[in-house]
Amino acid sequence: MFELPKDPGPELIASAIRMKGTTPTELARRNGLSDNGCRTALRRKYTAGELVIAEFLDLPLHHLWPDRWDPDGRRIDYRYSRQGNRRMLSGHRQNNAAINNTGRP
């Protein structure tokens, strides 16, 4: 068995799953997810699939996906700025009045 580096990428994670004797599809099925649940988690945020994979590989979430999870086990959500709870939507224009303290334009 080999040791996974931090932030290994989807191909290495899938290889580690296969080296432990199963496939991402079978792992998803055994844990009550849709057939593509774990494969989806390899490519984009999908909490249920990420949790199943991390538990199966016996690794913390932030080791596998440091851009998605912090060391305390909380999801990193870049949609919210550090300035309160203003929502930051990249690629979309926002009306300044719409993000005032009351949330009303």
Biopython code that builds the backbone (N, CA, C, O; Angstrom):
import numpy as np
from Bio.PDB.StructureBuilder import StructureBuilder

atoms = [
    (1, "MET", "N", (0.848, -1.184, 0.000)),
    (1, "MET", "CA", (0.000, 0.000, 0.000)),
    (1, "MET", "C", (0.886, 1.237, 0.000)),
    (1, "MET", "O", (1.911, 1.275, 0.680)),
    (2, "PHE", "N", (0.499, 2.217, -0.742)),
    (2, "PHE", "CA", (1.288, 3.450, -0.781)),
    (2, "PHE", "C", (0.617, 4.538, 0.038)),
    (2, "PHE", "O", (-0.582, 4.484, 0.311)),
    (3, "GLU", "N", (1.406, 5.517, 0.421)),
    (3, "GLU", "CA", (0.914, 6.646, 1.208)),
    (3, "GLU", "C", (0.448, 7.749, 0.256)),
    (3, "GLU", "O", (1.169, 8.109, -0.674)),
    (4, "LEU", "N", (-0.746, 8.283, 0.484)),
    (4, "LEU", "CA", (-1.255, 9.364, -0.352)),
    (4, "LEU", "C", (-0.659, 10.695, 0.091)),
    (4, "LEU", "O", (-0.616, 10.985, 1.286)),
    (5, "PRO", "N", (-0.196, 11.509, -0.863)),
    (5, "PRO", "CA", (0.261, 12.850, -0.494)),
    (5, "PRO", "C", (-0.934, 13.719, -0.131)),
    (5, "PRO", "O", (-2.076, 13.361, -0.415)),
    (6, "LYS", "N", (-0.676, 14.848, 0.490)),
    (6, "LYS", "CA", (-1.753, 15.785, 0.799)),
    (6, "LYS", "C", (-2.259, 16.384, -0.510)),
    (6, "LYS", "O", (-1.460, 16.710, -1.388)),
    (7, "ASP", "N", (-3.575, 16.532, -0.651)),
    (7, "ASP", "CA", (-4.234, 17.007, -1.871)),
    (7, "ASP", "C", (-3.834, 16.147, -3.072)),
    (7, "ASP", "O", (-3.228, 16.651, -4.017)),
    (8, "PRO", "N", (-4.167, 14.859, -3.042)),
    (8, "PRO", "CA", (-3.674, 13.927, -4.042)),
    (8, "PRO", "C", (-4.292, 14.043, -5.432)),
    (8, "PRO", "O", (-3.682, 13.597, -6.403)),
    (9, "GLY", "N", (-5.465, 14.619, -5.557)),
    (9, "GLY", "CA", (-6.106, 14.691, -6.864)),
    (9, "GLY", "C", (-7.001, 13.493, -7.091)),
    (9, "GLY", "O", (-6.815, 12.453, -6.459)),
    (10, "PRO", "N", (-7.972, 13.620, -7.986)),
    (10, "PRO", "CA", (-8.987, 12.576, -8.168)),
    (10, "PRO", "C", (-8.434, 11.235, -8.647)),
    (10, "PRO", "O", (-8.933, 10.187, -8.236)),
    (11, "GLU", "N", (-7.419, 11.247, -9.503)),
    (11, "GLU", "CA", (-6.894, 9.991, -10.030)),
    (11, "GLU", "C", (-6.218, 9.163, -8.941)),
    (11, "GLU", "O", (-6.410, 7.950, -8.869)),
    (12, "LEU", "N", (-5.422, 9.824, -8.091)),
    (12, "LEU", "CA", (-4.754, 9.098, -7.008)),
    (12, "LEU", "C", (-5.744, 8.593, -5.965)),
    (12, "LEU", "O", (-5.570, 7.501, -5.423)),
    (13, "ILE", "N", (-6.773, 9.373, -5.680)),
    (13, "ILE", "CA", (-7.783, 8.924, -4.720)),
    (13, "ILE", "C", (-8.506, 7.694, -5.267)),
    (13, "ILE", "O", (-8.716, 6.721, -4.544)),
    (14, "ALA", "N", (-8.883, 7.738, -6.538)),
    (14, "ALA", "CA", (-9.554, 6.591, -7.156)),
    (14, "ALA", "C", (-8.631, 5.378, -7.169)),
    (14, "ALA", "O", (-9.089, 4.255, -6.957)),
    (15, "SER", "N", (-7.346, 5.583, -7.413)),
    (15, "SER", "CA", (-6.385, 4.474, -7.391)),
    (15, "SER", "C", (-6.271, 3.873, -6.002)),
    (15, "SER", "O", (-6.186, 2.653, -5.861)),
    (16, "ALA", "N", (-6.269, 4.713, -4.976)),
    (16, "ALA", "CA", (-6.192, 4.222, -3.599)),
    (16, "ALA", "C", (-7.425, 3.388, -3.250)),
    (16, "ALA", "O", (-7.319, 2.377, -2.557)),
    (17, "ILE", "N", (-8.593, 3.815, -3.733)),
    (17, "ILE", "CA", (-9.821, 3.046, -3.507)),
    (17, "ILE", "C", (-9.694, 1.677, -4.173)),
    (17, "ILE", "O", (-10.034, 0.657, -3.574)),
    (18, "ARG", "N", (-9.204, 1.658, -5.409)),
    (18, "ARG", "CA", (-9.051, 0.394, -6.129)),
    (18, "ARG", "C", (-8.015, -0.509, -5.461)),
    (18, "ARG", "O", (-8.189, -1.726, -5.420)),
    (19, "MET", "N", (-6.934, 0.083, -4.936)),
    (19, "MET", "CA", (-5.906, -0.718, -4.272)),
    (19, "MET", "C", (-6.427, -1.369, -2.994)),
    (19, "MET", "O", (-5.890, -2.382, -2.545)),
    (20, "LYS", "N", (-7.466, -0.789, -2.414)),
    (20, "LYS", "CA", (-8.064, -1.396, -1.220)),
    (20, "LYS", "C", (-9.147, -2.408, -1.583)),
    (20, "LYS", "O", (-9.834, -2.925, -0.702)),
    (21, "GLY", "N", (-9.304, -2.695, -2.880)),
    (21, "GLY", "CA", (-10.145, -3.809, -3.289)),
    (21, "GLY", "C", (-11.541, -3.495, -3.771)),
    (21, "GLY", "O", (-12.371, -4.400, -3.859)),
    (22, "THR", "N", (-11.830, -2.255, -4.085)),
    (22, "THR", "CA", (-13.162, -1.940, -4.605)),
    (22, "THR", "C", (-13.039, -0.797, -5.611)),
    (22, "THR", "O", (-11.940, -0.317, -5.891)),
    (23, "THR", "N", (-14.160, -0.377, -6.139)),
    (23, "THR", "CA", (-14.179, 0.748, -7.079)),
    (23, "THR", "C", (-15.005, 1.878, -6.473)),
    (23, "THR", "O", (-15.782, 1.643, -5.548)),
    (24, "PRO", "N", (-14.847, 3.102, -6.982)),
    (24, "PRO", "CA", (-15.692, 4.190, -6.486)),
    (24, "PRO", "C", (-17.188, 3.895, -6.647)),
    (24, "PRO", "O", (-17.984, 4.264, -5.784)),
    (25, "THR", "N", (-17.569, 3.244, -7.729)),
    (25, "THR", "CA", (-18.975, 2.915, -7.949)),
    (25, "THR", "C", (-19.478, 1.929, -6.901)),
    (25, "THR", "O", (-20.546, 2.125, -6.321)),
    (26, "GLU", "N", (-18.711, 0.876, -6.660)),
    (26, "GLU", "CA", (-19.119, -0.130, -5.673)),
    (26, "GLU", "C", (-19.126, 0.458, -4.262)),
    (26, "GLU", "O", (-19.993, 0.126, -3.453)),
    (27, "LEU", "N", (-18.175, 1.318, -3.973)),
    (27, "LEU", "CA", (-18.124, 1.980, -2.664)),
    (27, "LEU", "C", (-19.382, 2.818, -2.442)),
    (27, "LEU", "O", (-19.953, 2.820, -1.351)),
    (28, "ALA", "N", (-19.804, 3.526, -3.483)),
    (28, "ALA", "CA", (-21.024, 4.332, -3.390)),
    (28, "ALA", "C", (-22.239, 3.441, -3.151)),
    (28, "ALA", "O", (-23.062, 3.733, -2.283)),
    (29, "ARG", "N", (-22.354, 2.370, -3.905)),
    (29, "ARG", "CA", (-23.491, 1.456, -3.755)),
    (29, "ARG", "C", (-23.576, 0.875, -2.348)),
    (29, "ARG", "O", (-24.655, 0.826, -1.756)),
    (30, "ARG", "N", (-22.437, 0.435, -1.814)),
    (30, "ARG", "CA", (-22.409, -0.174, -0.479)),
    (30, "ARG", "C", (-22.788, 0.803, 0.624)),
    (30, "ARG", "O", (-23.167, 0.391, 1.721)),
    (31, "ASN", "N", (-22.688, 2.090, 0.336)),
    (31, "ASN", "CA", (-22.987, 3.093, 1.351)),
    (31, "ASN", "C", (-24.272, 3.863, 1.071)),
    (31, "ASN", "O", (-24.501, 4.928, 1.643)),
    (32, "GLY", "N", (-25.102, 3.323, 0.196)),
    (32, "GLY", "CA", (-26.419, 3.901, -0.038)),
    (32, "GLY", "C", (-26.441, 5.140, -0.915)),
    (32, "GLY", "O", (-27.421, 5.885, -0.914)),
    (33, "LEU", "N", (-25.373, 5.366, -1.662)),
    (33, "LEU", "CA", (-25.347, 6.507, -2.589)),
    (33, "LEU", "C", (-25.698, 6.014, -3.986)),
    (33, "LEU", "O", (-25.718, 4.812, -4.247)),
    (34, "SER", "N", (-25.971, 6.953, -4.871)),
    (34, "SER", "CA", (-26.189, 6.579, -6.267)),
    (34, "SER", "C", (-24.871, 6.023, -6.825)),
    (34, "SER", "O", (-23.805, 6.235, -6.245)),
    (35, "ASP", "N", (-24.954, 5.323, -7.933)),
    (35, "ASP", "CA", (-23.763, 4.696, -8.513)),
    (35, "ASP", "C", (-22.611, 5.673, -8.743)),
    (35, "ASP", "O", (-21.443, 5.310, -8.603)),
    (36, "ASN", "N", (-22.945, 6.900, -9.094)),
    (36, "ASN", "CA", (-21.874, 7.863, -9.398)),
    (36, "ASN", "C", (-21.560, 8.793, -8.218)),
    (36, "ASN", "O", (-20.868, 9.795, -8.398)),
    (37, "GLY", "N", (-22.052, 8.479, -7.022)),
    (37, "GLY", "CA", (-21.858, 9.356, -5.862)),
    (37, "GLY", "C", (-20.410, 9.598, -5.506)),
    (37, "GLY", "O", (-20.014, 10.742, -5.282)),
    (38, "CYS", "N", (-19.614, 8.555, -5.449)),
    (38, "CYS", "CA", (-18.201, 8.729, -5.104)),
    (38, "CYS", "C", (-17.411, 9.307, -6.271)),
    (38, "CYS", "O", (-16.483, 10.087, -6.060)),
    (39, "ARG", "N", (-17.760, 8.941, -7.479)),
    (39, "ARG", "CA", (-17.071, 9.534, -8.641)),
    (39, "ARG", "C", (-17.330, 11.031, -8.711)),
    (39, "ARG", "O", (-16.437, 11.803, -9.059)),
    (40, "THR", "N", (-18.542, 11.440, -8.383)),
    (40, "THR", "CA", (-18.872, 12.868, -8.352)),
    (40, "THR", "C", (-18.020, 13.586, -7.319)),
    (40, "THR", "O", (-17.502, 14.670, -7.585)),
    (41, "ALA", "N", (-17.873, 12.995, -6.158)),
    (41, "ALA", "CA", (-17.082, 13.613, -5.086)),
    (41, "ALA", "C", (-15.615, 13.766, -5.471)),
    (41, "ALA", "O", (-14.937, 14.664, -4.972)),
    (42, "LEU", "N", (-15.121, 12.909, -6.343)),
    (42, "LEU", "CA", (-13.730, 13.034, -6.784)),
    (42, "LEU", "C", (-13.512, 14.297, -7.603)),
    (42, "LEU", "O", (-12.419, 14.864, -7.584)),
    (43, "ARG", "N", (-14.521, 14.738, -8.313)),
    (43, "ARG", "CA", (-14.372, 15.870, -9.243)),
    (43, "ARG", "C", (-14.932, 17.197, -8.726)),
    (43, "ARG", "O", (-14.442, 18.264, -9.097)),
    (44, "ARG", "N", (-15.960, 17.131, -7.867)),
    (44, "ARG", "CA", (-16.558, 18.367, -7.364)),
    (44, "ARG", "C", (-17.144, 18.132, -5.972)),
    (44, "ARG", "O", (-17.195, 16.996, -5.499)),
    (45, "LYS", "N", (-17.577, 19.188, -5.332)),
    (45, "LYS", "CA", (-18.087, 19.091, -3.966)),
    (45, "LYS", "C", (-19.346, 18.219, -3.910)),
    (45, "LYS", "O", (-20.342, 18.486, -4.582)),
    (46, "TYR", "N", (-19.266, 17.185, -3.098)),
    (46, "TYR", "CA", (-20.412, 16.328, -2.822)),
    (46, "TYR", "C", (-20.146, 15.687, -1.465)),
    (46, "TYR", "O", (-19.435, 14.687, -1.363)),
    (47, "THR", "N", (-20.727, 16.276, -0.433)),
    (47, "THR", "CA", (-20.398, 15.926, 0.942)),
    (47, "THR", "C", (-20.563, 14.438, 1.241)),
    (47, "THR", "O", (-19.668, 13.833, 1.831)),
    (48, "ALA", "N", (-21.669, 13.843, 0.852)),
    (48, "ALA", "CA", (-21.910, 12.439, 1.176)),
    (48, "ALA", "C", (-20.819, 11.543, 0.583)),
    (48, "ALA", "O", (-20.308, 10.652, 1.260)),
    (49, "GLY", "N", (-20.470, 11.779, -0.665)),
    (49, "GLY", "CA", (-19.421, 10.986, -1.309)),
    (49, "GLY", "C", (-18.055, 11.223, -0.693)),
    (49, "GLY", "O", (-17.271, 10.288, -0.535)),
    (50, "GLU", "N", (-17.765, 12.469, -0.345)),
    (50, "GLU", "CA", (-16.477, 12.792, 0.275)),
    (50, "GLU", "C", (-16.339, 12.096, 1.622)),
    (50, "GLU", "O", (-15.270, 11.577, 1.945)),
    (51, "LEU", "N", (-17.414, 12.079, 2.413)),
    (51, "LEU", "CA", (-17.381, 11.422, 3.712)),
    (51, "LEU", "C", (-17.157, 9.917, 3.580)),
    (51, "LEU", "O", (-16.383, 9.338, 4.342)),
    (52, "VAL", "N", (-17.821, 9.286, 2.628)),
    (52, "VAL", "CA", (-17.670, 7.849, 2.402)),
    (52, "VAL", "C", (-16.235, 7.522, 1.995)),
    (52, "VAL", "O", (-15.647, 6.570, 2.508)),
    (53, "ILE", "N", (-15.676, 8.300, 1.084)),
    (53, "ILE", "CA", (-14.311, 8.052, 0.612)),
    (53, "ILE", "C", (-13.304, 8.239, 1.740)),
    (53, "ILE", "O", (-12.427, 7.397, 1.934)),
    (54, "ALA", "N", (-13.423, 9.331, 2.482)),
    (54, "ALA", "CA", (-12.482, 9.604, 3.573)),
    (54, "ALA", "C", (-12.531, 8.506, 4.631)),
    (54, "ALA", "O", (-11.494, 8.075, 5.134)),
    (55, "GLU", "N", (-13.731, 8.057, 4.964)),
    (55, "GLU", "CA", (-13.860, 6.985, 5.962)),
    (55, "GLU", "C", (-13.253, 5.684, 5.441)),
    (55, "GLU", "O", (-12.558, 4.983, 6.175)),
    (56, "PHE", "N", (-13.515, 5.366, 4.183)),
    (56, "PHE", "CA", (-12.997, 4.131, 3.591)),
    (56, "PHE", "C", (-11.469, 4.132, 3.557)),
    (56, "PHE", "O", (-10.834, 3.119, 3.849)),
    (57, "LEU", "N", (-10.882, 5.278, 3.199)),
    (57, "LEU", "CA", (-9.420, 5.377, 3.128)),
    (57, "LEU", "C", (-8.789, 5.678, 4.481)),
    (57, "LEU", "O", (-7.565, 5.697, 4.608)),
    (58, "ASP", "N", (-9.619, 5.911, 5.488)),
    (58, "ASP", "CA", (-9.155, 6.230, 6.835)),
    (58, "ASP", "C", (-8.224, 7.448, 6.838)),
    (58, "ASP", "O", (-7.153, 7.445, 7.447)),
    (59, "LEU", "N", (-8.678, 8.484, 6.135)),
    (59, "LEU", "CA", (-7.938, 9.743, 6.051)),
    (59, "LEU", "C", (-8.883, 10.898, 6.362)),
    (59, "LEU", "O", (-10.078, 10.810, 6.081)),
    (60, "PRO", "N", (-8.361, 11.982, 6.940)),
    (60, "PRO", "CA", (-9.232, 13.131, 7.203)),
    (60, "PRO", "C", (-9.625, 13.836, 5.900)),
    (60, "PRO", "O", (-8.886, 13.818, 4.915)),
    (61, "LEU", "N", (-10.781, 14.443, 5.923)),
    (61, "LEU", "CA", (-11.280, 15.151, 4.734)),
    (61, "LEU", "C", (-10.301, 16.212, 4.239)),
    (61, "LEU", "O", (-10.088, 16.345, 3.034)),
    (62, "HIS", "N", (-9.704, 16.967, 5.163)),
    (62, "HIS", "CA", (-8.808, 18.045, 4.730)),
    (62, "HIS", "C", (-7.512, 17.514, 4.121)),
    (62, "HIS", "O", (-6.814, 18.259, 3.432)),
    (63, "HIS", "N", (-7.179, 16.265, 4.353)),
    (63, "HIS", "CA", (-6.003, 15.679, 3.711)),
    (63, "HIS", "C", (-6.299, 15.390, 2.234)),
    (63, "HIS", "O", (-5.456, 15.614, 1.366)),
    (64, "LEU", "N", (-7.495, 14.897, 1.970)),
    (64, "LEU", "CA", (-7.882, 14.575, 0.597)),
    (64, "LEU", "C", (-8.275, 15.809, -0.203)),
    (64, "LEU", "O", (-7.940, 15.921, -1.382)),
    (65, "TRP", "N", (-8.989, 16.739, 0.437)),
    (65, "TRP", "CA", (-9.497, 17.927, -0.247)),
    (65, "TRP", "C", (-9.240, 19.181, 0.590)),
    (65, "TRP", "O", (-10.179, 19.721, 1.176)),
    (66, "PRO", "N", (-7.995, 19.659, 0.661)),
    (66, "PRO", "CA", (-7.703, 20.832, 1.499)),
    (66, "PRO", "C", (-8.372, 22.108, 0.989)),
    (66, "PRO", "O", (-8.527, 23.069, 1.743)),
    (67, "ASP", "N", (-8.765, 22.124, -0.272)),
    (67, "ASP", "CA", (-9.468, 23.290, -0.802)),
    (67, "ASP", "C", (-10.955, 23.262, -0.462)),
    (67, "ASP", "O", (-11.639, 24.269, -0.641)),
    (68, "ARG", "N", (-11.472, 22.132, 0.024)),
    (68, "ARG", "CA", (-12.892, 21.992, 0.360)),
    (68, "ARG", "C", (-13.154, 21.915, 1.862)),
    (68, "ARG", "O", (-14.230, 22.305, 2.317)),
    (69, "TRP", "N", (-12.184, 21.414, 2.647)),
    (69, "TRP", "CA", (-12.383, 21.157, 4.080)),
    (69, "TRP", "C", (-11.247, 21.745, 4.892)),
    (69, "TRP", "O", (-10.090, 21.692, 4.475)),
    (70, "ASP", "N", (-11.569, 22.306, 6.050)),
    (70, "ASP", "CA", (-10.520, 22.789, 6.944)),
    (70, "ASP", "C", (-10.155, 21.681, 7.936)),
    (70, "ASP", "O", (-10.880, 20.691, 8.039)),
    (71, "PRO", "N", (-9.044, 21.832, 8.668)),
    (71, "PRO", "CA", (-8.620, 20.784, 9.602)),
    (71, "PRO", "C", (-9.631, 20.470, 10.708)),
    (71, "PRO", "O", (-9.565, 19.400, 11.311)),
    (72, "ASP", "N", (-10.559, 21.379, 10.980)),
    (72, "ASP", "CA", (-11.578, 21.142, 11.999)),
    (72, "ASP", "C", (-12.774, 20.360, 11.457)),
    (72, "ASP", "O", (-13.726, 20.106, 12.195)),
    (73, "GLY", "N", (-12.738, 19.977, 10.186)),
    (73, "GLY", "CA", (-13.826, 19.202, 9.600)),
    (73, "GLY", "C", (-14.984, 20.038, 9.099)),
    (73, "GLY", "O", (-16.076, 19.516, 8.877)),
    (74, "ARG", "N", (-14.760, 21.338, 8.917)),
    (74, "ARG", "CA", (-15.813, 22.221, 8.397)),
    (74, "ARG", "C", (-15.585, 22.478, 6.908)),
    (74, "ARG", "O", (-14.452, 22.625, 6.449)),
    (75, "ARG", "N", (-16.685, 22.528, 6.178)),
    (75, "ARG", "CA", (-16.634, 22.829, 4.747)),
    (75, "ARG", "C", (-16.151, 24.261, 4.546)),
    (75, "ARG", "O", (-16.611, 25.180, 5.224)),
    (76, "ILE", "N", (-15.226, 24.444, 3.617)),
    (76, "ILE", "CA", (-14.778, 25.783, 3.254)),
    (76, "ILE", "C", (-15.734, 26.293, 2.186)),
    (76, "ILE", "O", (-15.920, 25.652, 1.152)),
    (77, "ASP", "N", (-16.338, 27.448, 2.439)),
    (77, "ASP", "CA", (-17.304, 28.012, 1.504)),
    (77, "ASP", "C", (-16.850, 29.408, 1.114)),
    (77, "ASP", "O", (-16.965, 30.353, 1.894)),
    (78, "TYR", "N", (-16.333, 29.526, -0.101)),
    (78, "TYR", "CA", (-15.803, 30.795, -0.564)),
    (78, "TYR", "C", (-16.884, 31.775, -1.013)),
    (78, "TYR", "O", (-16.574, 32.900, -1.404)),
    (79, "ARG", "N", (-18.141, 31.362, -0.962)),
    (79, "ARG", "CA", (-19.217, 32.260, -1.386)),
    (79, "ARG", "C", (-19.429, 33.395, -0.414)),
    (79, "ARG", "O", (-20.030, 34.411, -0.764)),
    (80, "TYR", "N", (-18.948, 33.239, 0.791)),
    (80, "TYR", "CA", (-19.176, 34.260, 1.799)),
    (80, "TYR", "C", (-17.870, 34.977, 2.110)),
    (80, "TYR", "O", (-16.836, 34.344, 2.320)),
    (81, "SER", "N", (-17.930, 36.278, 2.138)),
    (81, "SER", "CA", (-16.726, 37.054, 2.413)),
    (81, "SER", "C", (-16.448, 37.077, 3.905)),
    (81, "SER", "O", (-17.259, 36.606, 4.702)),
    (82, "ARG", "N", (-15.325, 37.615, 4.273)),
    (82, "ARG", "CA", (-14.978, 37.756, 5.681)),
    (82, "ARG", "C", (-15.704, 38.927, 6.322)),
    (82, "ARG", "O", (-15.623, 39.103, 7.538)),
    (83, "GLN", "N", (-16.398, 39.714, 5.554)),
    (83, "GLN", "CA", (-17.106, 40.892, 6.056)),
    (83, "GLN", "C", (-18.555, 40.530, 6.352)),
    (83, "GLN", "O", (-19.458, 40.890, 5.597)),
    (84, "GLY", "N", (-18.770, 39.832, 7.428)),
    (84, "GLY", "CA", (-20.143, 39.474, 7.782)),
    (84, "GLY", "C", (-20.640, 38.340, 6.931)),
    (84, "GLY", "O", (-19.888, 37.419, 6.612)),
    (85, "ASN", "N", (-21.894, 38.397, 6.560)),
    (85, "ASN", "CA", (-22.479, 37.303, 5.794)),
    (85, "ASN", "C", (-22.857, 37.728, 4.388)),
    (85, "ASN", "O", (-23.797, 37.182, 3.811)),
    (86, "ARG", "N", (-22.154, 38.676, 3.838)),
    (86, "ARG", "CA", (-22.450, 39.097, 2.464)),
    (86, "ARG", "C", (-22.048, 38.002, 1.499)),
    (86, "ARG", "O", (-20.948, 37.456, 1.579)),
    (87, "ARG", "N", (-22.918, 37.700, 0.623)),
    (87, "ARG", "CA", (-22.663, 36.633, -0.327)),
    (87, "ARG", "C", (-21.821, 37.166, -1.483)),
    (87, "ARG", "O", (-22.143, 38.202, -2.066)),
    (88, "MET", "N", (-20.749, 36.459, -1.811)),
    (88, "MET", "CA", (-19.871, 36.856, -2.902)),
    (88, "MET", "C", (-20.114, 35.901, -4.067)),
    (88, "MET", "O", (-19.747, 34.729, -3.987)),
    (89, "LEU", "N", (-20.705, 36.367, -5.110)),
    (89, "LEU", "CA", (-20.987, 35.549, -6.276)),
    (89, "LEU", "C", (-20.058, 35.948, -7.406)),
    (89, "LEU", "O", (-20.231, 37.007, -8.008)),
    (90, "SER", "N", (-19.090, 35.125, -7.695)),
    (90, "SER", "CA", (-18.164, 35.449, -8.773)),
    (90, "SER", "C", (-18.877, 35.299, -10.108)),
    (90, "SER", "O", (-19.685, 34.390, -10.297)),
    (91, "GLY", "N", (-18.574, 36.184, -11.011)),
    (91, "GLY", "CA", (-19.165, 36.122, -12.327)),
    (91, "GLY", "C", (-20.545, 36.745, -12.438)),
    (91, "GLY", "O", (-21.128, 36.739, -13.522)),
    (92, "HIS", "N", (-21.078, 37.274, -11.370)),
    (92, "HIS", "CA", (-22.389, 37.899, -11.393)),
    (92, "HIS", "C", (-22.279, 39.324, -10.872)),
    (92, "HIS", "O", (-21.548, 39.588, -9.917)),
    (93, "ARG", "N", (-22.994, 40.225, -11.487)),
    (93, "ARG", "CA", (-23.043, 41.603, -10.986)),
    (93, "ARG", "C", (-23.994, 41.674, -9.812)),
    (93, "ARG", "O", (-25.030, 41.010, -9.778)),
    (94, "GLN", "N", (-23.619, 42.487, -8.862)),
    (94, "GLN", "CA", (-24.485, 42.655, -7.706)),
    (94, "GLN", "C", (-24.827, 44.129, -7.549)),
    (94, "GLN", "O", (-23.983, 45.005, -7.737)),
    (95, "ASN", "N", (-26.061, 44.376, -7.207)),
    (95, "ASN", "CA", (-26.515, 45.719, -6.923)),
    (95, "ASN", "C", (-26.075, 46.077, -5.503)),
    (95, "ASN", "O", (-26.404, 45.351, -4.565)),
    (96, "ASN", "N", (-25.338, 47.180, -5.322)),
    (96, "ASN", "CA", (-24.848, 47.556, -4.009)),
    (96, "ASN", "C", (-25.971, 47.687, -2.992)),
    (96, "ASN", "O", (-25.794, 47.348, -1.822)),
    (97, "ALA", "N", (-27.112, 48.174, -3.428)),
    (97, "ALA", "CA", (-28.233, 48.321, -2.512)),
    (97, "ALA", "C", (-28.755, 46.968, -2.032)),
    (97, "ALA", "O", (-29.324, 46.861, -0.945)),
    (98, "ALA", "N", (-28.557, 45.935, -2.855)),
    (98, "ALA", "CA", (-29.064, 44.619, -2.502)),
    (98, "ALA", "C", (-28.255, 43.948, -1.401)),
    (98, "ALA", "O", (-28.725, 42.988, -0.790)),
    (99, "ILE", "N", (-27.050, 44.437, -1.138)),
    (99, "ILE", "CA", (-26.237, 43.810, -0.110)),
    (99, "ILE", "C", (-25.984, 44.755, 1.070)),
    (99, "ILE", "O", (-24.936, 44.708, 1.714)),
    (100, "ASN", "N", (-26.971, 45.609, 1.331)),
    (100, "ASN", "CA", (-26.839, 46.463, 2.514)),
    (100, "ASN", "C", (-27.153, 45.639, 3.763)),
    (100, "ASN", "O", (-27.461, 44.452, 3.651)),
    (101, "ASN", "N", (-27.083, 46.221, 4.903)),
    (101, "ASN", "CA", (-27.246, 45.474, 6.158)),
    (101, "ASN", "C", (-28.599, 44.809, 6.309)),
    (101, "ASN", "O", (-28.697, 43.779, 6.976)),
    (102, "THR", "N", (-29.632, 45.354, 5.720)),
    (102, "THR", "CA", (-30.960, 44.764, 5.870)),
    (102, "THR", "C", (-31.229, 43.672, 4.852)),
    (102, "THR", "O", (-32.155, 42.876, 5.011)),
    (103, "GLY", "N", (-30.410, 43.636, 3.798)),
    (103, "GLY", "CA", (-30.629, 42.638, 2.751)),
    (103, "GLY", "C", (-31.717, 43.062, 1.785)),
    (103, "GLY", "O", (-32.055, 42.305, 0.874)),
    (104, "ARG", "N", (-32.278, 44.264, 1.961)),
    (104, "ARG", "CA", (-33.330, 44.754, 1.065)),
    (104, "ARG", "C", (-32.757, 45.854, 0.181)),
    (104, "ARG", "O", (-31.922, 46.631, 0.644)),
    (105, "PRO", "N", (-33.180, 45.940, -1.076)),
    (105, "PRO", "CA", (-32.703, 47.007, -1.976)),
    (105, "PRO", "C", (-33.210, 48.395, -1.564)),
    (105, "PRO", "O", (-32.895, 49.387, -2.220)),
]
sb = StructureBuilder()
sb.init_structure("model")
sb.init_model(0)
sb.init_chain("A")
sb.init_seg("    ")
for serial, (resi, resn, name, xyz) in enumerate(atoms, 1):
    if name == "N":
        sb.init_residue(resn, " ", resi, " ")
    sb.init_atom(name, np.array(xyz, "f"), 0.0, 1.0, " ", f" {name:<3s}", serial, name[0])
structure = sb.get_structure()
